[in-house]
Structures are given as structure tokens and as C-alpha cells.
Amino acid sequence: MRTILPERIRTWGDAARFLNELIESGEIFHPDDDANDITWVGVEEQPTDDEREHLNLLMQQCRELDGFDPAGHVLHMMELV
């Protein structure tokens, strides 16, 4: 996996940086999906089992931020690319 995963997501800024990094590396997936269910096509290095579990935790933390919409953020950023 090319994206360097943060330890945890605490703020909107943390979430935005994390999601933007996934977009830039081509490793983005829908924030409501389970990383274990993703077919990782076109990525240089497949995420390990530990990375997949950590991705799920980080996405959960993004979804739990008051007022932050991870899916909406991703859609908006993808429109800009």
C-alpha cells in the first residue's frame, strides 16, 4: 500500500488529508465499504490484512466526526481531479 496510514483521525483536517492521500495514490474506495471486501485493481502493492483493518478503523473515525461527510468529501475531490 502506497498511502501512509495515520494512527488515528481526530479532526476534519485529519480526515481530509487521509482521504485526499487515498485519492492521490489511487487507493480510494467508498468510505462505507469494508476494506476487506474491496477488489484492489491497479494498485502497485495490495494492502495487508492489518492495513485493511486499519483502513476500516480510520474510515469509521472519519464517519464519526460531527458534521463530516467522508463520501461527500471524496465525491467533491474526485470532481476536482
N, C-alpha and C positions, 0 to 999 in steps of 0.2 A: 504494500500500500504506500502510495507516494505522500498522501496527506499526513502531516504530523498531527496526531490527535492530542487536543488539550486534555489536561487532567480532569477538568470539570467546566461546566458552563454556569456562570453566576449572573451574567448581565446580558442585556440586549446586544451590547458590543461584542461580548464573547461569542454569542450565538451567531451574529452576523459574520464575524471573522471565520468561524468554523465552517459555516455553510458556504461562504464565498470560496474558501480554500477547497472544499469538496467540488464545487463547480469548476474552479480553475484547473484542478487535477483530473477532471473527467470522472470522478468517483462519486458524483452526487446520485442520490436516489430519493424517492418520495419520503419525507420525514415521518409519515405514518406507517411506512412499511418496516418489516423486520429485516435487519441486515442479513440474517441467516437465510432468508428466502430469496435474496437478490441473485440473479444470474449476472455475474460481473464480466461483461463483454467489453473488449477493447481496453482493458486496463493492463498496465505492464506487470503489476505484481498483485496477485489475489490477496485479499485481507485474510489474516489468520483467524482462527476461531476466537482468540482473545480480542483481536481488533474488532471483529463483528459484534461481540458482546459489548465492547466499549462504545462502539458506534451507537448501539441501541440505547445505552445509558445516556450518552450525550444528546441524542435526539429527544429522549424523554425529558431531559433537563431543559432543552430548548422549548418543548411544548408546555412545560410547567411555568415558564416565565410569564408573569402577569402582563397580558396585553400583547405579547409577541406571537406572531403567526409564522412559524417556520415555513410552511408550504407557500404562503403568500410571498414571503421574502424570496424564496427560491424562484418562484414564477416571475417576480419582478426583475430579479437579477438576470434570469435567463433571457428575458426580453431585451436587456441592455447588451447582451453578448452578440 
